[in-house]
Amino acid sequence: MVDSILDRVSIREFDMNRDTEVVGKLERNCEIGTKKGVSIFSNMMGDPFSRIRFYPLHVMLVAELLESGELVGVVRGCIKTVGTATGGTLVKMGCILGLRVSPAYRRMGIGLKLVNLVEEWMLKHGAQYTFLATEKNNNASMNLFTVKCNYMNLSSLIIFIQPTGLPRKNISKDIKIDKLRIDQAISLYKSKLRGKDLYPLDIDMILKEKLSLGTWISYFKDESRMNLNNRENNEDFSDTPSSWVIFSIWNTCKTYELQIKKSQPLKFFHTTLCNAREKIFPCLRMPVSDSLSRPFGFLFLYGLHGEGENLGELMESIWSFTSQLGESMKDCKVVITELGLTDPLTKHVPQNSSISRIDDIWYVKNIIGHIHGKDESLKGPAGNVFVDPRDF
Ligand SMILES: CC(C)(COP(=O)(O)OP(=O)(O)OC[C@H]1O[C@@H](n2cnc3c(N)ncnc32)[C@H](O)[C@@H]1OP(=O)(O)O)[C@@H](O)C(=O)NCCC(=O)NCCS
């Protein structure tokens, strides 16, 4: 009887000395999205841990062919604690990131085996749930997780993408955008995040990370009560204006690189769109031959939270502010944000033809359910979530 490929594959932990170059090659040869003859390949810029090193508990597993030592698959995982709206329960969550199987070895069960083993690692390290995000159109990934691994739909989100450098509206003279000190940002977020369906508990770590460029508040100027600098008590936000939006910006450059390969005619474009997830390129309304032919990165707008009646103009000011910041940065060509479908700010994202939208789905599985009975902390739908910039 012929051996199945799975009998000839061993799954083991990534070895920095042995595997860095080979995994880099695997990532670069493993397309994660296509559009009209253009394939997208990722490049971790020599650091295969770039997407998980923010988390103290992380792992990377590789699938190796026993006969040749060739690496044909990779998966990354990390563990974090998140807060949920269901009674403020805290949940230890394992996140699956960067799953790839070499095209020549797909549909042989290697992806499933990698997922099973990364879940095992997560369970061993105390995770109650496992989680992953994937583009709605990624059938292979959706089937793998829902049909084969029993993941459930937790949340539907929209990724908004806008190239910088296009004609844009000036920020209205009636609007003021103030930068918060990190301690102010931490207290404001801590007091507001509890209203979200899902949020990271270590917001202070995120805001203190060097990739986080800062946190700002946008509000109408005539509401001069927003006097942040003289604020004595960082916990007291009773004098916030009637309408305001808080936002933070994450600079993803220099950590993750994508490469675009055009098949007709064969031509290679090298880009440094840094830390872009597998889903953003297929929807970019940018001429590949022009903007993507040169290295570029993007800014990720995160931690958006707004209160009040007049959020539309404030959201416009934030897009303009972030685009302006991106334009001042070498290599930045895109601004991206991601919001849950029922996040109150989603309907206020400026509607213009240069903004592309991608449907994203978050899947979750209770991996200890069979031990502890029915745990419904994360049973979805979670429509108003904090999108962690470290996972994007
Ligand atoms: C998604 C991916 C990792 C799957 O790896 P794989 O080794 O081919 O997966 P498996 O062979 O273990 O397949 C398990 C199941 O997933 C589903 N599946 C896998 N590929 C599929 C495809 N192309 N179309 C539809 N379903 C598919 C099937 O249900 C399959 O079971 P079956 O073969 O018994 O029908 C692989 O296609 C890949 O690397 N894609 C590019 C990167 C990517 O999209 N990663 C996921 C990001 S979250």
The ligand as a MOL file (V3000), in Angstrom:
LIG
                    3D

  0  0  0     0  0            999 V3000
M  V30 BEGIN CTAB
M  V30 COUNTS 48 50 0 0 0
M  V30 BEGIN ATOM
M  V30 1 C -5.4340 27.2590 3.4060 0
M  V30 2 C -4.2830 26.2650 3.2640 0
M  V30 3 C -3.3030 26.4550 4.4060 0
M  V30 4 C -4.8540 24.8210 3.3090 0
M  V30 5 O -3.7650 23.9090 3.3720 0
M  V30 6 P -3.9030 22.4070 2.8470 0
M  V30 7 O -2.7320 21.6380 3.3230 0
M  V30 8 O -4.1400 22.4160 1.3850 0
M  V30 9 O -5.2080 21.9430 3.5900 0
M  V30 10 P -5.6790 20.4270 3.8300 0
M  V30 11 O -5.1630 19.5300 2.7530 0
M  V30 12 O -5.3240 20.0370 5.2150 0
M  V30 13 O -7.2300 20.5600 3.6650 0
M  V30 14 C -8.1400 20.3810 4.7220 0
M  V30 15 C -9.5050 20.8040 4.2720 0
M  V30 16 O -9.5340 22.2160 3.9990 0
M  V30 17 C -10.4400 22.4610 2.9120 0
M  V30 18 N -9.7180 22.9580 1.7460 0
M  V30 19 C -8.3730 23.0000 1.5790 0
M  V30 20 N -8.0720 23.5580 0.3860 0
M  V30 21 C -9.2340 23.8430 -0.2100 0
M  V30 22 C -9.5620 24.4370 -1.4470 0
M  V30 23 N -8.6160 24.8400 -2.3110 0
M  V30 24 N -10.8690 24.6440 -1.7330 0
M  V30 25 C -11.8400 24.2730 -0.8690 0
M  V30 26 N -11.5840 23.6680 0.3200 0
M  V30 27 C -10.2860 23.4660 0.6480 0
M  V30 28 C -11.0800 21.1340 2.5940 0
M  V30 29 O -12.2220 20.9950 3.4400 0
M  V30 30 C -9.9960 20.1770 3.0040 0
M  V30 31 O -10.4770 18.8780 3.2710 0
M  V30 32 P -10.6510 17.8190 2.0470 0
M  V30 33 O -9.3820 17.8920 1.2400 0
M  V30 34 O -10.8310 16.5160 2.7560 0
M  V30 35 O -11.8360 18.2860 1.2780 0
M  V30 36 C -3.5510 26.4270 1.8950 0
M  V30 37 O -4.5080 26.4260 0.8700 0
M  V30 38 C -2.7170 27.6990 1.7960 0
M  V30 39 O -1.5470 27.7210 2.1840 0
M  V30 40 N -3.3480 28.7660 1.2600 0
M  V30 41 C -2.6630 30.0450 1.0980 0
M  V30 42 C -2.4820 30.7900 2.4250 0
M  V30 43 C -3.7830 30.9980 3.1550 0
M  V30 44 O -4.7860 31.3790 2.5830 0
M  V30 45 N -3.7290 30.7620 4.4670 0
M  V30 46 C -4.8560 30.8640 5.3490 0
M  V30 47 C -4.9000 32.2120 5.9520 0
M  V30 48 S -5.9350 32.1900 7.3520 0
M  V30 END ATOM
M  V30 BEGIN BOND
M  V30 1 1 1 2
M  V30 2 1 2 3
M  V30 3 1 2 4
M  V30 4 1 2 36
M  V30 5 1 4 5
M  V30 6 1 5 6
M  V30 7 2 6 7
M  V30 8 1 6 8
M  V30 9 1 6 9
M  V30 10 1 9 10
M  V30 11 2 10 11
M  V30 12 1 10 12
M  V30 13 1 10 13
M  V30 14 1 13 14
M  V30 15 1 14 15
M  V30 16 1 15 16
M  V30 17 1 15 30
M  V30 18 1 16 17
M  V30 19 1 17 18
M  V30 20 1 17 28
M  V30 21 1 18 19
M  V30 22 1 18 27
M  V30 23 2 19 20
M  V30 24 1 20 21
M  V30 25 1 21 22
M  V30 26 2 21 27
M  V30 27 1 22 23
M  V30 28 2 22 24
M  V30 29 1 24 25
M  V30 30 2 25 26
M  V30 31 1 26 27
M  V30 32 1 28 29
M  V30 33 1 28 30
M  V30 34 1 30 31
M  V30 35 1 31 32
M  V30 36 2 32 33
M  V30 37 1 32 34
M  V30 38 1 32 35
M  V30 39 1 36 37
M  V30 40 1 36 38
M  V30 41 2 38 39
M  V30 42 1 38 40
M  V30 43 1 40 41
M  V30 44 1 41 42
M  V30 45 1 42 43
M  V30 46 2 43 44
M  V30 47 1 43 45
M  V30 48 1 45 46
M  V30 49 1 46 47
M  V30 50 1 47 48
M  V30 END BOND
M  V30 END CTAB
M  END
